[in-house]
Amino acid sequence: MKTQLIPQLALAASLLATTTQAQQSPDVLKTRAALIDAHAKQLAEHDAKWEAVLGADWKTKLADPASEAKVLVDAYIAKPYPFTLAIRLPDPEAKRLVAHILAKPILVKEDLKTLKEAAVGHPSVMQTAENTKLVASRMDELMALQPEKASDPLDMLHEKYAMLHGDRNWCERVTISEWLLTSTGNFDAEHYKRMKERILGIATETLLEKKIKAGEAADGPDFDAALVPVVEALNAPLFAGLAEALLPLGVEVTMPDYTAVVERTPRLVAAIERRSVPEGEAKKSLGTVMFAKGVTAYNAWKTARAKW
């Protein structure tokens, strides 16, 4: 009996091993076929994209590397397309493309994308005196082409100065009116601090230029006294009195409508006090609380919270 059982057990073990191996097969060939299909689809999409731009003979047109960039720029000039590859163009063709766009009577969204690519890949082209002036003169038109997701005021300013002007120190270029525009949204403590510092910095620079032009001393008690109303306004809730404080310096601004800020801040404060929002989320709007309350009221609120 033992002799007959051993071959049967060996056969069963062999069948079990075979079945297990079949179940664990990685299907290498099947995986390869799936990859081929995926790449074939990507290749077809790539070819269709460029055929729509350059025509059925697009591969022939781009066959010569020496003329490839010129062909692409010529095609864009004939009809804008969203995949310009401006960031990878040689400088002469990038310069030609930028000049064409900035001279157009009407800009389209593809032009905005191309200019932003050029600002990254060809800062020397975008930052010439002529192009900087042209970009500035058409900035409102360019900003109107921004996608809806870039509607946040601070994002818009970043797009305007950092992307289109290619300026890493873009915060230095933002005007007082533009900083005030950002104060209508939600912002953190760092933004509140930066906004106050830059507005005071611009006010100080303006007063300095005014004093020098008038042949007056650009320092001393009188100079400091002229800035006191600005400092007080920047510490007040909603920067109350800032427009009036800036007028003697020769700076005219229109304060934004803060109705929405006034309405939503109490709910935000209550949520923070109840700890019904995560700390990370609360920090993203803490600058708004500072702005709405003003320095004195905010410090008192912060001290009271520490005792809870």
Buried (B, 14 or more C-beta within 10 A) or exposed (E): EEEEEEEEEEEEEEEEEEEEEEEEEEEEEEEEEEEEEEEEEEEEEEEEBBEEBBEEEBEEBBEEEEEBBBBBBBBBEEEBBEBBBBBEBEEEBBBBBBBBBBEEEEBEBBBBBBBBBBBEBBEEBBBEEEBBEBBEEBBEEBBEBBEEEEEBBBBBBBBBBBBBBBBEEBBEBBBBEBBBBBBBBBBBBEBBEBBBEBBBEBBBEBBBEBBEEEEEEEEEEEBEEBBEBBBBBBBBBBBBBBBEBBEEBEBEBEBBEBEEBEEBBEEBBEBBEEEEBEEEEBBBBBBBBBBBBBBEBBEEBEEEEEEE
